[in-house]
Amino acid sequence: MTPILRAMAKKSKAEVGDSQEIPASWLPVLNTLQARVRAFVEGDPKGAPALSPKTIPTTLRELENALPLDEVDLSILIVSAAAAMDVEIGALLKQLGDENDSNGPTVDTVMMLVGLHPLTGEDRARFDEASILCVLGLIETGPPNRALLRRTVVVPEPVVRFLLGNWEPDPRVRRALLFPEREPLPQELLPQVFVPEVLPLVLRARAGTAAHDFVRSWTLATIGQEPMLFDASLLPSDHDAHQIALRACARDAAMLGTVLVIDYRSAPSSLPVIDTLSFFEFIGAPFVAIVDRRLPVGSWERTAIDLPIPTLAQREQWWRILSPDSDTSLARTATHLEPDDIQSWSSGGTPTLRMNAKKSSSRVQVITPEVRLDDVIVESHVRQQLEALADRVRHRSVVLDEWRMRPGGGRGRGVTALFAGVSGTGKSMSAEALAGELGVPLFRVELASVVDKYIGETEKNLEEVFRSVENDDGVLLFDEADALFGKRSDVSDARDRYANIEVAYLLQRIEQFDGLAILTTNLRANLDEAFQRRLDAIVDFEEPDADARFTIWARALGPFEGSVAENDLRMLAAVDITGGSIRSAVVTAAYYAAAKTQTIAREHLLRGLQEEWRKAGRLNFPIKDFGDWR
C-alpha cells in the first residue's frame, strides 16, 4: 500500500474506529445545524444558531487549504452532506424544502440556511456548473430541467466517506492511480534542476530521467507529503470522459491535501494536455503534468521544466541501491530504464522494454538477441570497428553529456552506422550481436510497411518508427536500407521533388535519434553521399576467406561437433560461399538428417551446400571435389 493510503487508513481508523459512529469532530457542527434547521422549520429563523467557523471539522479545513474554498463554500458542503450523515437532519431538510422525494436539500434550502440571497448573482453562481464545488464534484445539483432554486443538492458518496474520515480512491480513476512501494531516490541522485513553486507545472521528461522519483522527492521536500500520481494512459481517452476523470483526480488529491501529478508520456497524443493545464489553473489546484519532450503545451512552453538524463555516476548509484546484485555496467547502455525497471531486475523480473500499447508499432519487430560479438566470424579490422561502435554507445554519457562534446545541429545522443557488403556476410547478425553485447533488444524495421508510393506517407511511417523506439534502449536496424536512403535524384517532375524532400527529412530525423541506428546495404554506392557523410561509422563486410569459412562451418555445426572430420570441413570451406549461406546449408542438412532419424553426415552437408549453390543462381557446382561423399 502506498504511503498515502497507509496514512489515510490509519487516520480513518483513529477517527471512526470500529463502531461506524460519526467522528467526534463532526458532532458539534451537526448538532448546531440540526438546531438551526429545526428553528427554520418551526418558523423562528431569528432564533436559529449560526454555523460557527470554530466548529468546522478537520477534513473540511484540509479541503479549504488545498483548494480556493471560503467559509461559505464550506458551509454549503456541510449543509448538503448532513442529509447523508444524519437521518434526522435529512428529514428536517426535506420538511423545510417541501421535497419529500429528494435525496438532499434544494438549492433554495441550502441558500437559506447558509445565509445567501436567491436574487444575488454571486450567491447563485456558487451552485452553477462552473463553480469550484460543482467542477470538482464536491456537490451535484439536479435535475437540470428544474429552475436552479428547485434543484436538489447532493454530495457524492465518496465525498461523504472522506468527510467521515474514510477516504478511498474514486472508482472511476482507481486503476490509473500509481502505488509506489519504495521511497524515492535521494535528491542528490536525481536530475538537478530548479523547480518554481508556482503551479500548475509542466515537467518534460523522457524515459530514464526518474521523473516519478523526482516529483515525489520535490513534493515531499515542499509540502511534506507524497503526491497523488496517475498514469494518464489508464484514464478514459474520450474528451468528455477524460475531463470527468480529471475532476475526480483533482477532488481526491484535494481531499488528501497533496499535489496531483498526471503522467501523460504514455497517453494518446489526442488527450488535451493544454486544456488540462488551463482547467487546473482555473481551479487553483496544485498540479504537475509530466509530458513527452515533443508534446506542445502552448503558453506553458516558457515555464516548462526539462529533466535532463542523469549522469553516469547517478545511474550507477541507482543500480547499486535498487539492484545490488546486478552488473553496474548496464548503467552505461540502459540509459532509458526507470528506477522501478531496475528494481524489477533485482527481483528476478525483466526490465520493461517500454514498448507499450500506445507506442508499439507494427512496423517494428522486437528481437531478443541470441548472439554476441564473439559469435560473429569477421575479419579482425571489422571486429575492431564493431567493438568501437559498442564503446561509442557505452561511453556516450561521458563524452556527450559530461564532456559536452556534442556536434550540434540538433543531433541527438545516438550513434549511426552503415553496414555494407553482399548478402550473407554477417551484417544483420552483427547488428543483433551488438544488441546482445550491449544487453538491449534489437528493433528491426519492416521496410515494406514503411515505404509508401503516396506523397508524404513514407515520412509519416518513418516518424512512427522513431517515435515507437525513441524512449527505449535498443539497436534500431534498417535492413537493406537502399529503399529508404537512396541517392537523391535530379528534379524532373513533382514526384522527384517530393522524393528528395523525403530523403532530406529522413536524414534529419535519423540524426535526432537517441540510440544506435544501423543501416545495412548490399551496395554502398546506392546510398546518398550526403547521408554517408553524416554517419558515425561505415563498416564494410567482406566475403569470408577459406579460413573464415572453416570457422563458420565448425560453429554452425555446434550441436554436432565431432560428427564431421576436420579434413571434411576443410573441403566444405574450400567452396566459395558466404557465411549466411553456410548457416543455411547446415540447417538444410539437419532437416535431411532428421528425416532419416540420424545425425548429420557428409552426404547431408553436401546436399545442403548444393541447395545453397543453386539458390544463389550459380552453375557448375564442383561436385568432383567431393569424391564419394554421395
C-alpha positions in Angstrom: 0.0 0.0 0.0 1.3 3.5 -0.9 2.3 5.8 1.9 -0.8 8.0 1.0 -3.2 5.1 1.5 -1.4 3.9 4.7 -1.7 7.4 6.2 -5.4 7.7 5.3 -6.2 4.2 6.5 -4.5 5.0 9.9 -6.4 8.3 10.1 -9.7 6.6 9.3 -9.3 4.0 12.0 -8.3 6.6 14.5 -11.3 8.9 13.8 -14.0 6.4 13.0 -13.0 3.3 15.0 -14.9 0.0 14.7 -18.3 1.3 15.7 -19.1 3.2 12.4 -20.1 6.2 14.5 -19.9 9.8 13.3 -16.5 11.2 14.0 -16.2 13.3 17.1 -15.1 16.4 15.1 -18.4 16.4 13.2 -20.7 16.3 16.3 -20.6 20.0 17.2 -21.4 21.2 13.7 -24.1 18.6 13.2 -25.7 19.5 16.5 -25.6 23.2 15.6 -27.0 22.5 12.1 -29.8 20.4 13.5 -30.9 23.1 15.9 -30.7 25.7 13.0 -32.8 23.6 10.6 -35.4 22.9 13.4 -35.7 26.6 14.1 -36.4 27.4 10.4 -38.9 24.6 10.3 -40.7 26.0 13.3 -40.8 29.5 11.8 -38.2 31.0 14.1 -35.2 31.8 11.9 -34.0 34.6 14.2 -33.6 32.1 17.0 -31.6 29.7 14.8 -27.9 29.3 16.0 -25.3 30.2 13.4 -22.7 27.8 11.9 -19.5 28.9 13.7 -16.2 28.7 11.9 -14.8 27.2 15.1 -16.9 24.1 14.6 -15.7 23.3 11.0 -14.4 19.7 11.0 -10.7 18.9 10.3 -11.4 17.2 7.0 -13.1 20.3 5.6 -10.2 22.6 6.8 -7.9 20.3 4.8 -10.0 20.9 1.7 -10.0 24.6 2.3 -6.2 24.7 2.4 -5.9 22.6 -0.7 -8.5 24.5 -2.8 -9.8 28.0 -3.2 -12.8 27.4 -0.9 -14.1 30.0 1.5 -16.3 29.8 4.6 -19.5 30.0 2.5 -18.3 27.0 0.3 -17.6 25.0 3.5 -21.0 25.8 4.9 -22.7 24.7 1.7 -20.8 21.5 1.8 -21.8 20.9 5.5 -25.5 21.5 4.9 -25.5 19.4 1.7 -23.6 16.5 3.3 -25.6 16.5 6.6 -28.6 14.9 4.9 -26.4 11.8 4.1 -24.8 11.7 7.6 -27.8 12.2 9.9 -31.3 10.8 9.3 -33.0 13.3 11.5 -31.3 16.3 9.8 -32.2 14.8 6.4 -35.9 14.5 7.4 -35.9 18.1 8.7 -34.3 19.4 5.4 -37.0 17.6 3.4 -39.7 19.2 5.5 -38.1 22.6 5.2 -37.8 22.4 1.4 -41.1 20.6 0.9 -39.3 17.9 -1.1 -40.5 14.5 0.1 -38.9 12.6 -2.9 -35.5 14.3 -3.0 -32.2 12.8 -1.8 -31.0 16.1 -0.4 -31.9 19.7 0.3 -32.9 22.1 -2.5 -30.6 24.9 -3.6 -33.2 27.3 -2.1 -33.0 25.5 1.3 -29.2 25.4 1.3 -29.0 29.2 0.5 -31.5 29.9 3.2 -29.5 28.0 5.9 -26.1 29.4 4.8 -27.4 33.0 4.6 -27.2 33.5 0.8 -29.7 35.6 -1.1 -31.5 33.8 -4.0 -31.7 37.0 -6.1 -27.9 37.8 -5.9 -26.0 36.6 -8.9 -22.8 35.9 -7.0 -24.6 33.8 -4.5 -26.5 31.8 -7.1 -23.2 31.2 -9.0 -21.9 29.0 -6.1 -24.3 26.3 -7.4 -23.5 26.9 -11.1 -21.8 24.1 -13.1 -18.7 26.3 -13.3 -18.4 26.8 -9.5 -15.5 25.2 -7.7 -17.8 22.9 -5.7 -19.5 21.6 -8.9 -16.4 21.4 -11.1 -14.7 19.1 -8.6 -17.8 17.1 -8.0 -17.9 18.0 -4.3 -21.6 18.7 -4.8 -24.0 17.8 -7.7 -27.2 19.7 -8.5 -30.2 18.4 -10.5 -32.2 17.6 -12.3 -31.1 20.2 -14.9 -34.7 20.7 -16.3 -35.7 22.4 -13.0 -35.2 26.0 -12.1 -31.9 26.5 -10.1 -33.6 27.1 -6.8 -35.7 24.0 -7.0 -32.8 21.7 -7.9 -31.6 19.1 -5.3 -28.0 19.4 -3.9 -26.3 16.0 -3.3 -22.9 15.3 -2.0 -21.5 12.1 -3.8 -20.9 9.1 -1.6 -17.0 9.2 -2.0 -17.0 12.7 -0.7 -19.3 11.8 2.2 -17.0 8.9 3.2 -14.0 11.3 3.1 -15.7 13.8 5.3 -16.3 11.0 7.8 -12.6 10.1 7.7 -13.0 7.1 5.5 -11.3 8.0 2.2 -10.9 5.7 -0.7 -9.9 6.4 -4.3 -12.7 7.3 -6.7 -13.6 4.0 -8.5 -13.5 5.9 -11.9 -9.8 6.6 -11.6 -8.5 4.0 -9.2 -6.9 1.9 -12.0 -4.8 4.8 -13.1 -3.5 5.6 -9.6 0.1 4.5 -9.1 1.1 2.9 -5.9 4.9 3.4 -5.3 6.1 0.9 -2.7 9.6 2.2 -2.2 10.9 5.5 -1.0 12.0 7.9 -3.8 15.7 8.0 -4.6 17.7 10.7 -2.7 17.7 14.1 -4.3 21.4 14.0 -5.0 20.8 11.0 -7.3 18.1 12.8 -9.3 18.4 15.5 -12.1 19.4 18.8 -10.6 17.1 21.5 -11.9 15.3 24.4 -10.3 11.5 24.0 -9.9 9.4 27.1 -9.3 6.8 26.9 -6.6 4.1 28.3 -8.9 1.7 25.5 -10.0 0.4 24.1 -12.3 3.8 23.0 -13.7 4.8 21.2 -16.9 7.7 18.7 -16.5 9.2 17.5 -19.7 10.8 14.1 -19.1 11.8 11.2 -21.3 12.2 7.7 -20.1 15.2 7.3 -17.8 15.0 10.6 -16.1 13.3 9.2 -12.9 10.5 11.7 -13.3 8.3 10.0 -10.7 11.1 9.9 -8.1 11.9 13.5 -8.9 8.4 14.8 -8.4 7.8 12.7 -5.3 11.1 13.9 -3.8 10.2 17.5 -4.7 6.7 17.2 -3.2 7.9 15.6 0.0 10.5 18.4 0.4 8.0 21.1 -0.4 4.8 20.1 1.5 6.0 17.1 3.4 3.5 14.8 1.7 3.6 12.2 -1.1 1.8 13.4 -4.3 -1.1 11.5 -5.9 0.4 10.1 -9.1 -1.8 9.0 -12.0 -1.0 7.3 -15.3 -3.0 9.2 -18.0 -2.8 6.3 -20.4 -5.1 4.4 -17.9 -7.7 7.3 -17.7 -10.5 7.5 -20.3 -9.3 8.8 -23.6 -12.6 10.3 -24.7 -12.5 14.0 -24.3 -15.6 14.4 -22.1 -14.9 11.3 -20.0 -11.3 12.4 -19.6 -12.5 15.7 -18.2 -14.8 14.0 -15.7 -11.9 11.7 -14.7 -9.6 14.8 -14.2 -12.2 16.3 -11.8 -12.2 13.0 -9.8 -8.4 13.0 -9.7 -8.3 16.7 -8.5 -11.0 16.0 -5.9 -9.1 13.0 -4.5 -5.8 15.0 -4.4 -7.6 17.9 -2.7 -9.2 15.6 -0.1 -5.7 14.4 0.8 -4.3 17.9 0.7 -1.5 17.0 -1.7 -0.2 17.7 -5.2 -1.8 16.0 -8.1 0.6 14.5 -10.7 -0.6 13.1 -14.0 1.9 11.4 -16.3 0.9 11.9 -20.0 4.0 10.4 -21.6 2.4 7.1 -22.5 -1.1 8.5 -23.2 -2.6 9.1 -26.7 -1.4 12.4 -28.2 -5.1 13.3 -28.7 -5.6 13.9 -25.0 -5.9 17.7 -24.5 -3.0 18.4 -22.1 -3.3 22.2 -22.7 -7.0 22.1 -21.7 -6.0 20.1 -18.6 -3.4 22.7 -17.6 -6.0 25.5 -18.1 -8.5 23.6 -16.0 -6.2 23.3 -13.0 -5.0 26.9 -13.4 -8.7 27.9 -13.2 -9.5 25.9 -10.1 -6.2 26.8 -8.4 -5.3 23.2 -7.6 -1.6 22.2 -7.2 -0.9 20.2 -10.3 2.1 18.8 -12.2 1.9 17.4 -15.7 4.7 15.1 -16.9 4.8 15.1 -20.7 7.0 13.9 -23.5 9.6 16.3 -24.7 7.9 16.8 -28.1 4.4 17.4 -26.9 3.3 21.0 -27.5 1.9 22.7 -24.3 1.0 26.2 -25.6 1.8 29.1 -23.3 3.3 26.8 -20.8 6.3 26.3 -23.1 8.1 29.2 -21.5 7.8 27.8 -18.0 8.2 24.1 -18.7 11.0 22.3 -16.9 13.2 19.9 -18.9 14.5 17.0 -16.9 18.0 16.0 -18.2 19.3 12.4 -18.4 21.0 11.7 -15.1 24.8 11.4 -15.1 26.5 8.1 -15.4 27.6 8.3 -11.8 24.0 8.8 -10.7 22.7 5.9 -12.7 25.4 3.6 -11.4 24.2 4.5 -7.9 20.7 3.6 -8.9 21.8 0.1 -9.8 23.8 -0.3 -6.6 20.8 0.8 -4.5 17.9 -0.9 -6.4 19.6 -3.9 -7.9 22.8 -4.5 -5.8 23.4 -8.0 -7.4 23.4 -6.7 -11.0 26.3 -5.5 -13.1 26.5 -1.7 -12.8 28.0 -1.5 -16.3 24.3 -1.8 -17.5 24.1 1.9 -16.4 26.2 2.8 -19.5 23.8 1.3 -22.1 20.4 1.1 -20.3 20.1 4.9 -20.2 16.3 4.8 -20.5 15.4 2.4 -17.7 13.4 4.0 -14.9 14.3 3.1 -11.3 11.3 0.8 -11.0 12.5 -1.1 -14.0 15.9 -1.5 -12.4 14.4 -2.8 -9.2 12.4 -5.3 -11.2 15.7 -6.7 -12.5 16.8 -7.3 -8.9 13.6 -9.2 -8.1 14.1 -11.6 -11.0 11.9 -9.8 -13.5 12.8 -8.3 -16.8 13.1 -4.6 -17.1 10.3 -3.1 -19.2 11.2 -2.6 -22.8 8.7 0.4 -22.7 7.1 -0.8 -25.9 3.6 -0.1 -24.5 0.3 -0.4 -26.4 0.3 3.2 -27.4 3.9 3.4 -28.7 4.3 -0.1 -30.1 4.4 -0.2 -33.9 3.6 -3.0 -36.4 6.4 -1.5 -38.4 9.0 -2.6 -35.8 9.9 -6.2 -34.8 11.3 -6.5 -31.3 14.0 -9.2 -31.2 15.8 -10.6 -28.1 19.4 -11.1 -29.2 20.8 -14.6 -29.0 24.3 -13.9 -30.2 27.3 -11.8 -29.1 30.2 -10.3 -30.9 32.3 -13.5 -30.2 29.7 -15.4 -32.2 30.4 -13.3 -35.4 33.1 -14.5 -37.7 34.6 -11.5 -39.5 37.9 -10.0 -40.4 39.9 -8.5 -37.5 39.6 -4.9 -38.7 35.8 -5.4 -39.0 35.7 -6.8 -35.4 37.6 -3.7 -34.2 35.1 -1.4 -35.8 32.2 -3.3 -34.2 33.8 -3.1 -30.8 34.4 0.6 -31.3 30.7 1.0 -32.1 29.8 -0.7 -28.9 32.2 1.6 -27.0 30.6 4.7 -28.6 27.3 3.6 -27.1 28.7 2.7 -23.7 30.7 5.9 -23.2 28.4 8.5 -24.9 27.1 9.7 -21.5 30.6 10.8 -20.6 31.7 12.2 -24.0 28.4 13.9 -25.0 26.8 14.7 -21.6 29.6 15.3 -19.2 32.4 16.4 -21.5 29.7 18.3 -23.7 31.3 17.2 -27.0 28.1 17.2 -28.9 28.4 18.0 -32.6 25.4 20.4 -32.5 22.9 21.0 -35.3 20.1 19.3 -33.4 21.8 15.9 -33.3 20.8 13.5 -30.6 22.9 11.4 -28.3 22.8 8.4 -30.6 25.2 6.6 -32.9 24.6 5.9 -36.5 26.4 3.2 -38.6 26.2 1.7 -42.1 27.0 -1.9 -42.6 27.8 -2.6 -46.3 28.5 -5.9 -48.0 27.0 -8.6 -50.2 24.2 -10.6 -48.8 25.2 -13.3 -46.2 28.4 -11.6 -45.0 27.1 -11.1 -41.4 25.6 -7.6 -41.5 22.3 -8.4 -39.8 23.9 -10.9 -37.4 26.4 -8.3 -36.4 23.6 -5.8 -35.6 22.0 -8.5 -33.4 25.4 -9.3 -31.8 25.9 -5.6 -30.9 22.5 -5.5 -29.3 23.4 -8.7 -27.3 26.8 -7.2 -26.4 25.1 -4.0 -25.0 22.3 -6.0 -23.3 19.5 -4.4 -25.1 16.8 -5.6 -27.6 17.1 -5.3 -31.4 14.4 -3.3 -33.2 14.2 -4.4 -36.8 12.2 -2.1 -39.1 9.8 -3.7 -41.5 10.7 -1.6 -44.6 7.9 -3.0 -46.6 5.5 -1.3 -44.3 7.4 2.0 -44.2 8.0 2.8 -47.9 4.8 4.2 -49.5 4.1 5.3 -53.0 1.9 8.2 -51.9 3.5 11.6 -51.2 4.3 12.2 -47.6 3.3 8.8 -46.3 6.8 7.4 -46.1 7.8 10.3 -43.8 4.8 9.6 -41.5 5.6 5.9 -41.4 9.2 6.6 -40.5 8.2 9.1 -37.8 6.0 6.4 -36.3 9.0 4.1 -36.3 11.3 6.5 -34.5 8.5 7.5 -32.0 8.0 3.9 -31.1 11.6 3.3 -30.0 12.9 6.8 -29.1 12.4 6.1 -25.3 13.8 2.6 -25.4 17.3 1.3 -25.1 18.0 -0.8 -28.1 19.6 -1.1 -31.5 17.4 0.1 -34.4 18.1 -1.9 -37.6 17.1 -0.7 -41.1 17.9 -3.9 -43.1 18.6 -3.3 -46.8 18.1 0.4 -46.4 18.7 1.4 -50.0 14.9 1.7 -50.5 14.8 4.4 -47.8 18.1 6.3 -48.2 18.9 6.0 -51.8 20.6 8.7 -53.8 18.6 11.9 -54.3 17.7 12.5 -57.9 17.7 15.5 -60.2 14.3 17.2 -60.1 12.4 16.5 -63.4 8.9 16.4 -62.1 6.8 16.9 -58.9 7.4 13.3 -57.7 11.1 13.8 -57.9 10.9 16.9 -55.8 8.8 15.2 -53.1 11.2 12.2 -53.1 14.1 14.5 -52.4 12.1 16.1 -49.6 11.5 12.7 -48.1 15.2 11.8 -48.2 16.2 15.1 -46.6 13.6 14.6 -43.9 14.9 11.0 -43.2 18.5 12.3 -43.0 17.4 14.9 -40.4 15.3 12.5 -38.4 17.9 9.8 -38.1 20.4 12.4 -36.8 18.0 13.3 -34.0 17.6 9.6 -33.0 18.9 9.0 -29.5 20.2 5.4 -29.8 22.2 3.1 -32.0 20.8 3.1 -35.5 22.3 0.6 -38.0 21.5 0.6 -41.8 22.6 -2.3 -44.0 23.1 -2.3 -47.7 24.2 -4.7 -50.3 25.8 -2.0 -52.4 27.3 1.0 -50.6 27.3 3.1 -53.8 23.5 3.1 -53.8 23.4 5.4 -50.8 23.3 9.2 -51.0 26.7 10.7 -50.4 25.3 13.4 -48.1 23.8 10.7 -45.9 27.1 8.8 -45.8 28.9 11.9 -44.5 26.6 12.1 -41.5 27.3 8.5 -40.3 29.5 7.9 -37.3 30.9 4.7 -38.8 30.8 2.7 -42.1 31.7 -0.9 -41.8 32.5 -2.8 -45.0 31.8 -6.6 -44.6 33.9 -8.8 -46.9 33.2 -12.2 -48.1 34.9 -14.8 -45.9 38.1 -16.5 -47.0 38.8 -20.2 -46.6 39.9 -20.0 -43.0 36.9 -17.9 -42.0 34.6 -20.3 -43.8 36.2 -23.2 -42.0 35.4 -21.5 -38.6 31.9 -20.7 -39.7 31.2 -24.3 -40.7 32.6 -25.5 -37.4 30.5 -23.0 -35.4 27.3 -23.8 -37.4 27.8 -27.5 -36.6 27.9 -26.7 -32.9 25.4 -29.3 -31.7 27.1 -32.0 -33.9 30.7 -31.1 -33.0 32.9 -34.1 -33.9 30.4 -35.7 -36.3 32.4 -34.3 -39.3 36.2 -34.7 -39.6 38.4 -31.7 -39.9 39.5 -32.6 -43.4 35.9 -32.8 -44.5 35.3 -29.3 -43.0 38.3 -28.0 -45.0 36.8 -29.4 -48.2 33.5 -27.7 -47.4 35.3 -24.4 -46.6 37.1 -24.5 -50.0 33.7 -23.8 -51.7 33.4 -20.0 -52.1 30.1 -19.1 -50.4 29.1 -16.5 -47.8 28.7 -17.1 -44.1 24.9 -16.8 -44.3 24.8 -19.5 -47.0 26.9 -21.8 -44.8 24.5 -21.5 -41.9 21.5 -22.1 -44.2 23.3 -25.2 -45.7 23.8 -26.6 -42.2 20.1 -26.1 -41.3 19.1 -27.8 -44.6 21.4 -30.7 -43.8 19.9 -31.0 -40.4 16.4 -31.4 -41.9 17.8 -34.1 -44.3 19.3 -35.9 -41.3 16.2 -35.6 -39.2 14.1 -37.1 -42.0 16.4 -40.2 -41.8 16.4 -40.1 -38.0 20.2 -40.0 -37.9 22.9 -37.5 -37.0 24.3 -35.1 -39.6 26.7 -36.8 -42.0 28.8 -35.7 -45.0 26.1 -36.6 -47.6 23.6 -34.3 -45.7 26.0 -31.4 -45.7 26.8 -31.9 -49.4 23.1 -31.8 -50.3 22.7 -28.6 -48.1 25.7 -27.0 -49.8 24.4 -27.8 -53.3 21.0 -26.3 -52.4 22.6 -23.0 -51.4 24.8 -23.0 -54.5 21.6 -23.4 -56.7 19.7 -20.8 -54.7 22.4 -18.3 -55.5 21.8 -18.9 -59.2 25.3 -20.4 -59.7 26.1 -23.3 -62.1 28.9 -25.9 -62.3 29.0 -26.9 -58.6 32.5 -28.6 -58.0 31.0 -32.0 -57.3 34.1 -33.8 -58.4 36.0 -32.4 -55.3 33.7 -34.4 -53.0 34.5 -37.8 -54.4 32.5 -40.5 -52.5 30.5 -38.1 -50.3 27.3 -39.0 -52.1 
